[in-house]
Amino acid sequence: MGKNFELNQSGKNWEIYANKADGEKKLIASTAGSQFIFNINDINKNAENIWEYSDNITECEDGFYKIIRTYTNISDNDIDAVFMFEINAAFSAEFFMIPCVSYNGNQWGTGHEPKGLTRDGEPWVFAYDRVSIPSATFSEDTDYSLAVFVSDCNADSLQSACSLIKNQEYITHRIFWPERETPVTYTGRDTYGPAVDNKTVKVKSKEKFETQFYVSVSKTKIKNYGWTESFDRAWKIFKRPIKNTVSGETYRKWRVEYIKNMQYTIRNDKYSLFEMGYLASGVNYISKTPGEKFKLREEYRYEIGWCGQNASEALALLHDYSITGDKDSLDKGIAVLDTWAKYAPCENKNANGLFQVMFDKIIDEKSRNRRNDFDTCNLGWGGWIMLEAYKMAESLGINKPEWLKIGLNLCEFFLKNRAQDGSFGKAWSDEGICTDSRGTVGCYILLPLMKAYHMTHDTRYLETVKEMFLFYVKRDLLEVSCTAGALDTHCIDKETCWPLCKIGLDLYEETKEVQFLEYSKLAGYYMLTFMYHYDALYDDDCDFTKYGYRTYGATSVSTQHHHLDPWGSLLAYDWYRLYKITGEEKWRERFEAGWMNSMLGASDGNLIIHGIKRPISSQNEGFWHCSWTPAANYKRGTLNDWLQSWSGAFKLLTLIRESDWRLFD
């Protein structure tokens, strides 16, 4: 069988053609007329009198090319330069992406993250370390997809930046060396700082600068997802052997003790709850003064799902009892679940089935006076885990009908109620009215509905799961725009997509309908766009270097929050499920990368960062890997001091979902 693509090189320019079935050739991408270099010190605007360049091109596979570009300073002067590679897609792009940064321009949401491809008429340029594949840009139409990204073979190649420029006829992909960010730098949530445009490469007279990068073209087999083949190619280039820092079993023992001794509390002599986490002095996300200590967060302390994970931590204690027979674990797990099941449900008959998701609203006067809406992320988590806990308790000979009731009542509510747009909505009032319908976040309600079907075999639940799974897939996932599940943002994010990946696999296992598996693969790829495929480079004096943190396998939060986190604790396992079903090694490899990264920074009880000893199993939420830092005084490569619940809870939940713990060693 002949090749689908061929690259023709003519002098310094080259073109990539698709070989069509009728024998015709179609131009896909071209460098013609788009190669130039600009010099910061502007010694000579006539670049041809200063530089010579050549491209050594290797075809890695059909449509995938490695380029080693060599620039030679032929002048008699040493020059501080910025180099740029350009390639034009020969089609009008219907979808474009800079992974972690821009998904078709980030048009969804109320945040003020970078929108579109320009700001005040100037193209956005982003440093390599904001992007999950270094300096990667993607564009495609319904027939073909084009991707460009740099190599991590050396610092000269890796330290780079990228940009996309779109007009009516085509889109231009750019790579710059060294890294830069213009026209401004996205420095924190919805905030901007000055451009970073003062870095150059010094090339002495008659010497060379060499850099390596890749160009990938492929057919678009699924609209908006032609880029998945280039992601697979990039994975082959970047994947590497890594070692786990702590086994799953060891971590589980650590975390159980932490939950019981550091999080469990009894409020007002009757409410058993788990604290959400610790901050420096209880308020500082970064320690500000020597001698600070970790104290409990002062506000928003008790949450059933999302960040607080009260329900899943209680489930983990029941699970611990099933393994160890530790009565203390059983008693505290039951007490917390009983508290939520007894006091959280709404009393209003119109909201029958809904429940309070922040217990602060029940016990804290200041919180009680705030608007009383229940988000579907927390509702989905709470309902699902209550049903899981009921089944686990039943296996232990314990009957907890109130846990079953709160889970099934939630499911019944969403069998009968929808938001105005036909979705499950984002937020509902204590009167049973949808107050915010926006976003994909309602797909978290699929979690308890699927569990309810498995427990009761009531086909109403299964049919609703299928209907609403396809609703969210067709409206959001197929547009590469899963939104609003990261509750402290309002934008495109990664975590909203996880239920679609999990539930699609559940539906495939239940029905054997291939469409559910195929959509789960797309969800798996979507989440993959937020997972780092390489290790970015950092100064010796930053936290990342001091404490051995690496970016490979980490996940970026969202287009509004450009920092890394250990969400591989949860989502990576469903990559492993994809591997078990498909037999494709790439999904197992991605699981390993995501899971092992999620263990980095987990304290063994002796870890001291910013002068404060971290409790055993605790782990900070934010890893500030690029120029996005919530506080301007902190540099890239900083670890924050927010020791929250979710990262540990997710690890324990994964260990409950998978019985073969050798996977986590």
DADA-V580381 format. One record per residue. N is the residue number from 1. D_FIRST is the distance of its C-alpha to the first C-alpha in Angstrom with 1 decimal. Layout:
BEGIN
<<N;D_FIRST> <N;D_FIRST>>
END
This chain:
BEGIN
<<1;0.0> <2;3.8> <3;6.7> <4;9.1> <5;12.1> <6;13.8> <7;17.4> <8;19.7> <9;23.1> <10;26.1> <11;29.3> <12;30.1> <13;27.9> <14;24.2> <15;22.0> <16;18.8> <17;16.7> <18;14.2> <19;11.7> <20;12.6> <21;11.3> <22;14.2> <23;13.2> <24;15.9> <25;16.1> <26;18.3> <27;20.4> <28;20.4> <29;22.8> <30;25.1> <31;27.8> <32;29.5> <33;33.2> <34;33.3> <35;34.1> <36;37.7> <37;40.0> <38;43.4> <39;46.2> <40;48.7> <41;51.7> <42;50.7> <43;51.8> <44;50.0> <45;48.1> <46;46.3> <47;43.5> <48;42.1> <49;45.4> <50;45.1> <51;41.5> <52;38.5> <53;35.1> <54;31.8> <55;28.4> <56;26.5> <57;23.0> <58;20.6> <59;17.1> <60;17.4> <61;13.9> <62;11.6> <63;14.5> <64;17.2> <65;19.6> <66;22.9> <67;25.5> <68;28.7> <69;31.1> <70;34.3> <71;37.3> <72;40.2> <73;43.7> <74;44.9> <75;48.2> <76;51.5> <77;51.8> <78;50.5> <79;48.7> <80;48.1> <81;44.9> <82;42.5> <83;38.9> <84;36.3> <85;32.6> <86;31.5> <87;28.2> <88;28.1> <89;25.8> <90;25.2> <91;25.9> <92;29.0> <93;28.7> <94;29.7> <95;29.7> <96;30.5> <97;31.5> <98;33.2> <99;33.1> <100;36.7> <101;38.1> <102;36.9> <103;35.0> <104;34.8> <105;38.2> <106;40.1> <107;41.7> <108;42.8> <109;46.1> <110;49.5> <111;48.9> <112;49.1> <113;46.0> <114;43.9> <115;43.0> <116;40.6> <117;39.2> <118;42.6> <119;46.2> <120;48.9> <121;46.4> <122;44.9> <123;41.4> <124;41.3> <125;40.3> <126;39.9> <127;40.1> <128;37.2> <129;39.2> <130;39.4> <131;35.6> <132;33.8> <133;31.1> <134;33.0> <135;33.3> <136;30.3> <137;29.8> <138;27.3> <139;26.9> <140;24.8> <141;24.8> <142;23.4> <143;19.9> <144;19.5> <145;21.2> <146;22.5> <147;24.2> <148;26.3> <149;28.3> <150;30.2> <151;30.0> <152;32.9> <153;32.7> <154;36.2> <155;38.9> <156;38.3> <157;34.8> <158;35.7> <159;38.9> <160;37.6> <161;37.6> <162;35.4> <163;35.8> <164;34.2> <165;35.6> <166;34.9> <167;35.9> <168;35.2> <169;32.1> <170;30.3> <171;30.8> <172;31.3> <173;30.6> <174;33.1> <175;33.7> <176;37.2> <177;38.6> <178;41.0> <179;41.4> <180;43.4> <181;44.1> <182;45.4> <183;47.2> <184;48.8> <185;47.9> <186;47.5> <187;50.1> <188;50.9> <189;50.8> <190;51.0> <191;52.6> <192;51.7> <193;52.9> <194;52.8> <195;49.6> <196;48.4> <197;47.7> <198;49.8> <199;47.3> <200;46.1> <201;44.5> <202;47.0> <203;45.6> <204;48.1> <205;48.5> <206;45.9> <207;44.1> <208;40.6> <209;39.1> <210;35.6> <211;33.5> <212;30.1> <213;28.0> <214;24.5> <215;22.6> <216;19.9> <217;18.1> <218;16.2> <219;16.1> <220;19.3> <221;18.8> <222;22.6> <223;25.1> <224;26.8> <225;24.6> <226;21.5> <227;23.1> <228;22.6> <229;19.2> <230;21.0> <231;23.8> <232;21.7> <233;20.5> <234;24.1> <235;25.3> <236;23.3> <237;25.1> <238;28.5> <239;29.1> <240;31.8> <241;34.1> <242;37.3> <243;40.5> <244;42.5> <245;46.0> <246;47.7> <247;46.8> <248;46.7> <249;49.7> <250;51.8> <251;51.0> <252;51.9> <253;55.3> <254;55.9> <255;55.0> <256;57.1> <257;60.1> <258;59.4> <259;59.2> <260;62.5> <261;64.4> <262;63.1> <263;62.0> <264;64.1> <265;67.1> <266;69.7> <267;70.8> <268;74.1> <269;74.9> <270;72.6> <271;69.0> <272;66.7> <273;63.7> <274;61.3> <275;61.6> <276;58.5> <277;58.8> <278;60.6> <279;60.9> <280;62.9> <281;66.4> <282;64.9> <283;63.8> <284;61.9> <285;58.2> <286;58.7> <287;61.8> <288;64.1> <289;67.1> <290;67.8> <291;69.0> <292;67.3> <293;66.5> <294;64.0> <295;65.6> <296;64.5> <297;62.9> <298;65.8> <299;64.1> <300;61.4> <301;61.8> <302;60.9> <303;57.7> <304;56.2> <305;52.5> <306;50.5> <307;52.2> <308;55.2> <309;53.5> <310;56.9> <311;55.4> <312;52.6> <313;54.9> <314;57.4> <315;54.6> <316;53.8> <317;57.5> <318;57.5> <319;54.5> <320;56.4> <321;59.3> <322;57.1> <323;56.1> <324;59.3> <325;62.0> <326;63.3> <327;65.7> <328;65.7> <329;62.0> <330;62.6> <331;65.7> <332;64.2> <333;61.0> <334;63.0> <335;65.4> <336;62.8> <337;61.0> <338;64.4> <339;65.4> <340;62.4> <341;62.7> <342;66.4> <343;66.8> <344;63.5> <345;63.2> <346;64.4> <347;67.7> <348;67.1> <349;66.2> <350;63.9> <351;61.8> <352;62.0> <353;59.1> <354;58.6> <355;60.0> <356;61.0> <357;58.1> <358;60.3> <359;63.3> <360;65.1> <361;65.8> <362;67.9> <363;69.9> <364;70.0> <365;72.1> <366;70.3> <367;66.9> <368;68.5> <369;69.5> <370;65.9> <371;63.9> <372;63.0> <373;59.4> <374;56.9> <375;53.3> <376;50.6> <377;49.0> <378;52.1> <379;52.8> <380;49.4> <381;49.9> <382;53.5> <383;52.9> <384;49.9> <385;51.7> <386;54.9> <387;53.1> <388;51.5> <389;54.9> <390;56.5> <391;54.2> <392;54.7> <393;58.4> <394;58.4> <395;56.7> <396;59.6> <397;62.2> <398;63.0> <399;63.2> <400;62.6> <401;62.6> <402;63.0> <403;59.6> <404;58.1> <405;60.0> <406;58.9> <407;55.3> <408;55.4> <409;57.7> <410;55.2> <411;52.5> <412;55.0> <413;55.7> <414;52.0> <415;51.7> <416;54.3> <417;53.8> <418;51.2> <419;51.4> <420;51.7> <421;48.0> <422;47.2> <423;46.2> <424;48.2> <425;49.4> <426;50.1> <427;53.9> <428;56.6> <429;60.4> <430;62.9> <431;63.7> <432;60.3> <433;59.2> <434;55.8> <435;56.8> <436;53.4> <437;50.3> <438;47.9> <439;44.8> <440;42.4> <441;44.9> <442;46.1> <443;43.1> <444;45.1> <445;47.1> <446;44.2> <447;45.0> <448;48.4> <449;47.4> <450;44.6> <451;47.1> <452;49.7> <453;47.5> <454;46.8> <455;50.5> <456;51.9> <457;49.1> <458;50.4> <459;47.5> <460;48.9> <461;47.6> <462;44.1> <463;43.8> <464;45.0> <465;42.5> <466;39.6> <467;41.0> <468;41.7> <469;38.6> <470;36.6> <471;39.1> <472;38.6> <473;34.8> <474;34.5> <475;37.3> <476;36.7> <477;33.7> <478;31.2> <479;33.0> <480;32.7> <481;36.5> <482;38.3> <483;41.9> <484;45.5> <485;45.2> <486;46.4> <487;49.9> <488;51.3> <489;48.8> <490;47.7> <491;44.2> <492;40.5> <493;40.4> <494;38.5> <495;40.9> <496;41.1> <497;37.5> <498;38.2> <499;39.8> <500;36.8> <501;34.5> <502;37.1> <503;38.1> <504;34.5> <505;34.0> <506;37.5> <507;36.6> <508;33.4> <509;35.3> <510;38.0> <511;36.1> <512;32.6> <513;31.4> <514;27.9> <515;28.8> <516;31.3> <517;28.9> <518;26.4> <519;29.3> <520;30.5> <521;27.3> <522;27.8> <523;31.4> <524;30.3> <525;28.2> <526;31.1> <527;33.5> <528;31.1> <529;31.5> <530;35.1> <531;34.5> <532;34.8> <533;31.9> <534;34.0> <535;37.6> <536;39.4> <537;42.1> <538;45.8> <539;49.2> <540;51.1> <541;53.9> <542;52.0> <543;52.0> <544;48.3> <545;48.8> <546;52.2> <547;51.1> <548;47.6> <549;45.6> <550;42.0> <551;39.8> <552;36.6> <553;36.2> <554;39.0> <555;38.8> <556;40.1> <557;42.4> <558;41.8> <559;41.5> <560;45.3> <561;45.9> <562;44.0> <563;44.9> <564;43.2> <565;44.3> <566;43.7> <567;42.1> <568;39.6> <569;42.6> <570;41.6> <571;38.1> <572;36.4> <573;37.1> <574;35.1> <575;32.0> <576;32.9> <577;33.1> <578;29.6> <579;28.6> <580;30.6> <581;29.1> <582;25.4> <583;25.4> <584;23.6> <585;25.4> <586;25.2> <587;27.9> <588;30.1> <589;29.9> <590;30.9> <591;33.7> <592;35.0> <593;35.0> <594;36.7> <595;39.3> <596;40.2> <597;40.7> <598;42.9> <599;45.3> <600;45.9> <601;49.5> <602;50.8> <603;54.3> <604;55.7> <605;59.1> <606;59.8> <607;57.5> <608;59.4> <609;57.8> <610;59.9> <611;63.0> <612;62.7> <613;61.9> <614;59.2> <615;59.9> <616;57.8> <617;54.3> <618;54.8> <619;52.1> <620;52.1> <621;50.0> <622;49.1> <623;47.3> <624;47.6> <625;44.6> <626;44.7> <627;47.3> <628;47.9> <629;51.1> <630;53.5> <631;56.4> <632;56.4> <633;58.2> <634;55.4> <635;52.5> <636;48.8> <637;48.4> <638;51.3> <639;51.6> <640;53.8> <641;56.6> <642;55.8> <643;55.7> <644;54.6> <645;54.0> <646;50.4> <647;48.4> <648;50.4> <649;50.5> <650;46.7> <651;46.4> <652;48.9> <653;47.2> <654;43.9> <655;45.8> <656;47.2> <657;43.9> <658;42.3> <659;44.5> <660;42.5> <661;43.9> <662;42.2> <663;39.4> <664;41.9> <665;43.2>>
END
